[in-house]
Amino acid sequence: MHPRLTELREYADAQRSALLAAASPLPLERWTERPAEGRWSLVELFEHLYKVEHGCARLIARSVAEARAAGHPMETDEHSVLGTLDATGLRDRARRMEVPERVAPAGGWSPQEAVDRITASRAELHDAIRAGDGLALGSIYQTHPRLGEIDLYRWILFIAEHEARHVPQAVEIVEQLAAPAR
């Protein structure tokens, strides 16, 4: 696999590992509990992450298929793209972002369904990454609703950075639910 894609896949997977580690201290049967009014449960957080990743993976896969069919050039650049979204403030949780309806949790999932779904969306992302292997993804652009025109490398990076943004939220949910009642 091309070094850029390997790096991005490993980075995204590291964020997923951090998310699962953050959620793991809370027993699965409590994952539907909200720590406070207006806050998400772990299941709702996972549903949101699934919806974002699933949608992005589908966009990446479709864009890659179209580019490959059109004879898009092969990748020659091996420079890292990690850090290229740092200036966007994606990880800045002090800056509250309204969640678009299409990726907002609708509720009703079981904890196991939440785990199964984010596992499935990660498999979709891996498939999309494999499909794009070899193509110059830095010259294939799609419009992101918050970031504007970004290339497919940055779409993959967005998934990882978005998940990294929510890891501290998972930690907070677990801590608040584990705190003794007052």
C-alpha positions as CSV (number, residue, x, y, z in Angstrom):
1,M,0.0,0.0,0.0
2,H,1.2,3.5,-0.7
3,P,2.9,5.1,2.3
4,R,0.4,8.0,2.6
5,L,-2.5,5.6,2.8
6,T,-0.7,3.3,5.2
7,E,0.0,6.3,7.4
8,L,-3.6,7.6,7.3
9,R,-5.0,4.1,7.9
10,E,-2.8,3.6,10.9
11,Y,-3.6,7.1,12.2
12,A,-7.3,6.5,11.9
13,D,-7.0,3.1,13.6
14,A,-5.1,4.6,16.4
15,Q,-7.9,7.1,17.0
16,R,-10.4,4.2,17.0
17,S,-8.3,2.3,19.6
18,A,-8.2,5.4,21.8
19,L,-12.0,5.7,21.5
20,L,-12.6,2.1,22.5
21,A,-10.1,2.4,25.3
22,A,-11.8,5.5,26.6
23,A,-15.2,3.8,26.5
24,S,-14.0,0.4,28.0
25,P,-14.2,1.3,31.7
26,L,-17.9,1.7,31.5
27,P,-19.9,-1.6,31.5
28,L,-21.6,-2.2,28.2
29,E,-25.0,-2.2,29.9
30,R,-24.6,1.4,30.9
31,W,-23.6,2.7,27.4
32,T,-27.2,4.0,26.8
33,E,-27.1,6.2,29.8
34,R,-26.6,9.9,29.3
35,P,-24.4,11.7,31.8
36,A,-26.6,14.8,31.9
37,E,-29.6,16.3,30.1
38,G,-28.6,17.4,26.6
39,R,-25.5,15.2,26.6
40,W,-25.0,12.1,24.5
41,S,-24.6,8.6,25.8
42,L,-21.7,6.4,24.5
43,V,-24.1,4.7,22.2
44,E,-25.3,8.0,20.7
45,L,-21.7,9.1,20.3
46,F,-20.8,5.9,18.5
47,E,-23.9,6.3,16.3
48,H,-22.7,9.8,15.3
49,L,-19.2,8.5,14.6
50,Y,-20.7,5.7,12.5
51,K,-22.8,8.0,10.4
52,V,-19.9,10.4,9.7
53,E,-17.5,7.6,8.9
54,H,-20.0,5.6,6.8
55,G,-20.9,8.6,4.7
56,C,-17.3,9.7,4.2
57,A,-16.2,6.2,3.3
58,R,-18.9,5.9,0.7
59,L,-17.9,9.3,-0.8
60,I,-14.2,8.3,-0.9
61,A,-15.1,4.9,-2.5
62,R,-17.3,6.5,-5.1
63,S,-14.8,9.2,-5.9
64,V,-12.0,6.6,-6.2
65,A,-14.1,4.4,-8.6
66,E,-14.9,7.4,-10.8
67,A,-11.2,8.5,-10.9
68,R,-9.9,5.0,-11.6
69,A,-12.5,4.6,-14.4
70,A,-11.4,8.0,-15.9
71,G,-7.7,6.9,-15.9
72,H,-6.6,9.2,-13.1
73,P,-2.8,9.4,-12.6
74,M,-0.9,7.4,-10.1
75,E,0.6,8.8,-7.0
76,T,4.2,9.9,-7.0
77,D,4.3,12.0,-3.8
78,E,5.2,10.2,-0.5
79,H,5.2,13.3,1.8
80,S,3.0,12.9,4.9
81,V,-0.4,14.6,4.9
82,L,-0.8,14.2,8.7
83,G,-1.2,17.7,10.2
84,T,-2.7,19.2,7.1
85,L,-6.0,19.8,8.8
86,D,-4.5,21.2,12.1
87,A,-5.4,24.8,11.2
88,T,-9.1,23.9,10.9
89,G,-9.6,23.6,14.6
90,L,-11.4,20.2,14.3
91,R,-10.0,19.0,17.6
92,D,-10.8,22.2,19.4
93,R,-13.7,21.1,21.7
94,A,-13.9,24.6,23.2
95,R,-15.5,25.5,19.8
96,R,-18.9,23.9,19.9
97,M,-20.2,22.6,16.6
98,E,-23.8,22.0,15.8
99,V,-24.3,18.5,14.4
100,P,-26.1,18.3,11.1
101,E,-29.3,16.3,11.2
102,R,-28.0,13.6,8.8
103,V,-25.2,12.7,11.2
104,A,-27.0,13.3,14.5
105,P,-27.8,10.2,16.6
106,A,-31.4,9.1,16.3
107,G,-31.2,6.8,19.2
108,G,-32.6,3.3,19.7
109,W,-29.3,1.4,19.2
110,S,-28.2,-1.2,21.6
111,P,-24.6,-1.0,22.9
112,Q,-23.6,-4.1,20.9
113,E,-25.2,-2.6,17.7
114,A,-23.2,0.6,18.3
115,V,-20.0,-1.5,18.5
116,D,-20.9,-3.6,15.5
117,R,-21.8,-0.5,13.4
118,I,-18.5,1.4,14.0
119,T,-16.7,-1.9,13.3
120,A,-18.6,-2.1,9.9
121,S,-17.9,1.6,9.1
122,R,-14.2,1.1,9.8
123,A,-14.2,-1.9,7.4
124,E,-15.8,0.4,4.8
125,L,-13.1,2.9,5.3
126,H,-10.4,0.3,4.9
127,D,-12.0,-0.9,1.7
128,A,-12.2,2.6,0.3
129,I,-8.5,3.1,1.2
130,R,-7.5,-0.1,-0.5
131,A,-9.5,0.8,-3.6
132,G,-7.6,4.1,-3.8
133,D,-4.2,2.6,-3.5
134,G,-1.8,3.9,-6.1
135,L,-4.0,6.8,-7.3
136,A,-3.0,10.4,-6.8
137,L,-5.7,11.1,-4.2
138,G,-4.3,14.5,-3.5
139,S,-5.7,15.7,-6.8
140,I,-9.2,14.3,-6.4
141,Y,-11.4,16.9,-4.6
142,Q,-14.8,16.7,-3.0
143,T,-16.7,19.4,-1.1
144,H,-16.8,18.9,2.7
145,P,-19.7,20.7,4.4
146,R,-17.4,22.4,7.0
147,L,-14.0,22.4,5.3
148,G,-14.8,23.2,1.7
149,E,-12.9,21.6,-1.2
150,I,-10.5,19.0,0.2
151,D,-8.7,16.1,-1.5
152,L,-9.4,12.5,-0.7
153,Y,-6.3,12.2,1.6
154,R,-7.8,15.0,3.7
155,W,-11.2,13.2,3.7
156,I,-9.5,10.2,5.2
157,L,-7.6,12.4,7.7
158,F,-10.9,14.2,8.5
159,I,-12.4,10.9,9.7
160,A,-9.5,10.3,12.0
161,E,-9.4,13.9,13.3
162,H,-13.1,13.9,13.9
163,E,-12.9,10.7,15.9
164,A,-9.9,12.2,17.8
165,R,-12.1,15.2,18.7
166,H,-14.7,12.8,20.3
167,V,-12.2,10.7,22.3
168,P,-12.1,13.2,25.2
169,Q,-15.9,13.3,25.0
170,A,-16.0,9.6,25.6
171,V,-13.7,10.0,28.5
172,E,-16.0,12.7,30.0
173,I,-19.1,10.5,29.6
174,V,-17.4,7.6,31.3
175,E,-16.1,9.8,34.1
176,Q,-19.4,11.5,34.7
177,L,-21.3,8.2,34.8
178,A,-18.8,6.7,37.1
179,A,-18.8,9.6,39.5
180,P,-20.7,9.0,42.8
181,A,-24.2,10.5,42.9
182,R,-24.5,13.6,45.0
